[in-house]
Amino acid sequence: MLANYLIGLREGLEAALVVSILVAYLVKSDRRHLLARIWVGVAVAVGVSLAFGAALTWGPRGLTFEAQEAIGGTLSIVAVGFVTWMIFWMARAARAMGGELRGQIDRAADGARWSLVLVAVLAVGREGLETALFLWAATQAGTREAVGTATATWQPLLGAALGLATAVVLGYLIYRGAISINLSRFFAWTGGFLILVAAGVLSYGVHDLQEAAILPGLNAIAFDVSGAIDPGSWYATLLKGVFNFSPVTTVLEAVAWIAYVVPTMTLFVLGVRRRGAKASAPSKHQPQPAPATR
């Protein structure tokens, strides 16, 4: 539930920031009459994202077990690719996002009637589709292991809904100027956490493909700690829900986890440090103090 809350919060905050920038710029540039087009675009993006999530949830149910596992594993790996790109893009573009969106608004306002609608659909819809895909992939393991229980359906959705609701409130407060968030720091910390979440999704995706007999090594076990970590305990449930940790892990799952986390986390941390150093370095264009005169 914590991982789903964080996913909903991060992705929702990205979308909320986009909407707040669009709305604030139109208001400040005295183009309030165009606000309705923004809200139409947001509504379309939300509807498409919900439809996509519903298709992922109920679409594969009539297929064979092997086909379901093949689709689930493939989509999990695709979700990891999308969320990895999103993590690096937001860490790099957080500072310049406002200026880029304002340029898009100016071009759309001078263009066709539905141009602003399209800007809102693309800006918000991208976040919505990524959220739907990654939430679906991140909750498959727990849902399948808890089939028939109440927690199988409502806990992941509740966590994501709470995260999205928090993001909406934060977006509104940022728009009203009530709070200020260091976006670079926020996306850096949440990005590092989501890399670990994505590694668990990748590992479980590999397991799905092994179940579908697409990848080998289903019986080659890297480690089995089920004797030390009771799968029914609260901490095992927490590890499973947040990181998709499995007490019984195959060699290929472990290799996939390590092969993803080590280079991805290294590149991410180096990028965050490099941007932090650039931000703290004095500008070359800063006026230099005049030499002292006697």
C-alpha positions in Angstrom: 0.0 0.0 0.0 2.9 2.4 0.8 4.4 1.8 -2.7 1.0 2.5 -4.3 0.6 5.6 -2.3 4.0 6.9 -3.3 3.3 6.1 -7.0 0.0 7.9 -6.8 1.6 10.8 -5.0 4.5 11.2 -7.4 2.6 10.7 -10.6 -0.4 12.7 -9.3 1.9 15.6 -8.3 3.5 15.7 -11.7 0.0 16.0 -13.3 -1.1 18.5 -10.7 1.9 20.6 -11.3 1.2 20.5 -15.1 -2.4 21.6 -14.6 -1.5 24.3 -12.0 1.1 25.8 -14.5 -1.4 25.7 -17.3 -4.1 27.4 -15.3 -1.9 29.9 -13.6 -0.4 31.0 -16.9 -3.7 31.5 -18.6 -5.0 33.5 -15.6 -1.9 35.7 -15.4 -2.0 36.3 -19.1 -5.6 37.4 -18.9 -6.9 34.4 -21.0 -9.4 33.0 -18.5 -11.8 32.3 -21.4 -9.5 29.4 -22.4 -9.6 27.6 -19.1 -12.6 25.5 -20.1 -10.4 23.9 -22.8 -7.8 22.9 -20.2 -10.4 21.2 -18.0 -11.9 19.4 -21.0 -8.4 18.0 -21.8 -7.9 17.0 -18.2 -11.2 15.2 -18.2 -10.4 13.3 -21.4 -7.0 12.3 -20.1 -8.5 11.0 -16.8 -11.1 9.0 -18.7 -8.6 7.5 -21.1 -6.3 6.5 -18.1 -9.3 4.9 -16.2 -10.3 3.0 -19.4 -6.7 1.8 -19.9 -6.5 0.6 -16.2 -9.8 -1.2 -16.6 -8.6 -2.9 -19.8 -5.4 -4.1 -18.0 -7.4 -5.4 -15.0 -10.2 -7.3 -16.7 -9.0 -7.8 -20.3 -6.8 -10.9 -19.8 -9.1 -12.9 -17.5 -10.6 -15.1 -20.3 -7.1 -16.3 -21.4 -5.2 -19.4 -20.4 -2.9 -19.3 -17.4 0.2 -19.3 -19.6 -1.2 -16.4 -21.8 -2.0 -14.4 -18.7 1.5 -14.9 -17.3 3.0 -13.9 -20.6 1.0 -10.7 -20.9 1.5 -9.9 -17.2 5.3 -10.4 -17.4 5.6 -8.4 -20.7 3.6 -5.5 -19.4 5.5 -5.5 -16.1 8.8 -5.1 -18.0 7.2 -2.4 -20.2 6.0 -0.6 -17.0 9.6 -0.7 -15.6 10.9 0.9 -18.8 8.3 3.7 -18.7 8.8 4.4 -15.0 12.6 4.4 -15.3 12.4 7.0 -18.2 9.9 9.0 -16.1 12.3 9.0 -13.0 15.2 10.3 -15.0 13.2 12.8 -17.1 11.5 14.4 -14.0 14.8 14.6 -12.1 16.3 16.4 -15.1 13.4 18.6 -16.3 11.8 19.7 -13.0 13.4 23.1 -13.1 12.5 23.9 -16.7 9.0 22.3 -16.8 7.2 25.6 -16.3 8.9 27.4 -19.2 8.4 24.5 -21.6 4.6 24.4 -20.8 4.2 28.1 -21.1 5.7 27.9 -24.6 3.2 25.2 -25.5 0.3 27.2 -24.2 1.3 30.3 -26.3 1.5 28.2 -29.5 -1.7 26.4 -28.8 -3.7 29.5 -27.9 -2.8 31.0 -31.3 -3.6 27.8 -33.1 -6.8 25.7 -33.7 -9.7 25.7 -31.3 -8.8 22.3 -29.8 -5.1 22.8 -29.6 -5.2 23.7 -25.9 -7.3 20.6 -25.2 -4.7 18.5 -26.9 -1.9 20.1 -24.8 -3.8 19.2 -21.6 -4.6 15.7 -22.8 -1.0 14.9 -23.8 0.5 16.5 -20.6 -1.8 14.9 -18.1 -2.6 11.7 -20.1 1.0 10.7 -20.2 1.1 10.7 -16.4 -2.2 8.9 -16.2 -1.2 6.1 -18.5 2.1 5.6 -16.8 0.3 5.5 -13.4 -2.3 3.0 -14.6 0.4 0.7 -16.1 2.8 0.8 -13.2 0.2 0.5 -10.5 -1.3 -2.5 -12.3 2.2 -4.1 -12.7 3.2 -3.3 -9.1 0.1 -4.9 -7.6 -0.1 -8.2 -9.6 2.0 -10.3 -7.2 0.0 -9.4 -4.1 -3.3 -9.6 -5.8 -2.7 -13.1 -7.2 -1.4 -14.4 -3.9 -4.4 -13.0 -2.0 -7.2 -14.0 -4.5 -10.5 -14.0 -2.7 -9.5 -11.7 0.1 -10.6 -8.2 0.7 -7.1 -6.8 0.6 -6.6 -8.2 -2.9 -8.8 -5.5 -4.5 -9.1 -2.4 -2.3 -5.8 -1.9 -0.6 -3.7 -1.1 -3.7 -6.5 1.1 -5.0 -6.9 2.9 -1.7 -3.2 3.6 -1.5 -3.1 5.0 -5.0 -6.2 7.0 -4.4 -4.8 8.5 -1.2 -1.6 9.4 -3.0 -3.5 11.1 -5.9 -5.7 13.0 -3.4 -2.7 14.2 -1.6 -1.2 15.3 -4.9 -4.3 17.2 -5.9 -4.3 19.1 -2.5 -0.5 19.9 -2.9 -1.0 21.1 -6.5 -3.8 23.4 -5.4 -1.8 24.8 -2.5 1.2 25.3 -4.8 -1.1 27.2 -7.2 -2.4 29.4 -4.5 1.1 30.0 -3.2 0.5 28.5 0.2 3.4 26.2 0.1 6.7 25.8 -1.7 8.3 22.4 -2.5 11.8 21.8 -3.6 10.8 19.8 -6.7 14.4 18.7 -7.5 14.8 17.2 -4.0 11.4 15.7 -4.0 11.9 13.9 -7.3 15.4 12.8 -6.3 14.2 11.1 -3.1 11.1 9.5 -4.6 13.0 8.6 -7.7 15.5 6.6 -5.7 12.7 4.8 -3.8 10.8 4.0 -7.0 13.9 2.5 -8.6 13.8 -0.2 -5.8 10.0 -0.6 -6.4 10.6 -0.9 -10.2 13.3 -3.6 -9.6 10.7 -5.7 -7.7 8.3 -5.2 -10.6 10.9 -6.3 -13.0 11.8 -9.4 -10.9 8.2 -10.4 -10.7 7.8 -9.8 -14.5 10.6 -12.2 -15.1 8.9 -14.7 -12.8 5.7 -14.4 -14.8 7.6 -15.1 -18.0 9.2 -18.2 -16.3 5.7 -19.3 -15.3 4.6 -18.9 -19.0 7.6 -21.1 -20.1 9.0 -18.2 -22.1 12.1 -17.9 -19.9 13.9 -20.9 -18.4 15.1 -21.5 -14.8 11.8 -21.7 -12.9 13.2 -24.4 -10.7 16.7 -22.9 -10.3 16.4 -21.2 -6.9 18.8 -18.5 -5.9 17.6 -18.4 -2.2 14.8 -19.6 -0.1 14.3 -17.7 3.2 10.7 -18.7 3.7 11.8 -20.5 6.9 13.2 -17.3 8.3 10.6 -14.9 6.9 7.1 -16.2 7.4 5.1 -15.3 4.2 2.1 -14.7 6.4 3.8 -12.2 8.7 3.2 -8.4 8.6 6.8 -7.7 7.6 6.7 -10.2 4.8 3.5 -8.6 3.6 5.1 -5.1 3.8 8.2 -6.3 1.8 5.9 -7.9 -0.7 3.6 -4.9 -1.0 6.3 -2.3 -1.3 9.2 -4.1 -3.1 7.6 -7.2 -4.5 10.1 -9.2 -2.4 9.6 -13.0 -2.6 11.1 -15.3 0.0 11.6 -17.9 -2.7 13.5 -16.2 -5.6 14.9 -17.8 -8.7 18.4 -17.2 -10.1 17.1 -15.3 -13.1 14.9 -13.1 -10.9 17.8 -12.2 -8.7 20.1 -11.5 -11.7 17.4 -9.3 -13.2 17.0 -7.4 -9.9 20.8 -6.8 -9.5 21.3 -6.0 -13.2 18.7 -3.3 -13.0 19.3 -1.7 -9.6 23.1 -1.4 -9.7 23.5 0.6 -13.0 20.2 2.4 -12.7 20.7 3.6 -9.1 24.4 4.5 -9.9 23.4 6.7 -12.9 20.6 8.3 -11.0 22.7 9.2 -8.0 25.5 10.5 -10.2 23.0 12.6 -12.2 21.4 14.1 -9.0 24.8 15.0 -7.6 25.9 16.6 -10.9 22.8 18.7 -11.1 23.1 19.6 -7.5 26.7 20.8 -8.0 25.7 22.9 -11.0 22.8 24.5 -9.1 25.1 25.4 -6.2 28.0 26.7 -8.3 28.2 30.5 -8.8 27.1 31.7 -12.2 29.7 32.8 -14.7 27.6 35.8 -15.5 27.4 37.0 -11.9 28.9 40.5 -11.6 32.3 40.4 -10.0 32.9 42.8 -7.0 34.9 45.9 -8.0 38.5 45.9 -6.9 39.3 47.8 -3.8 40.7 51.2 -4.3 43.2 53.0 -2.0 
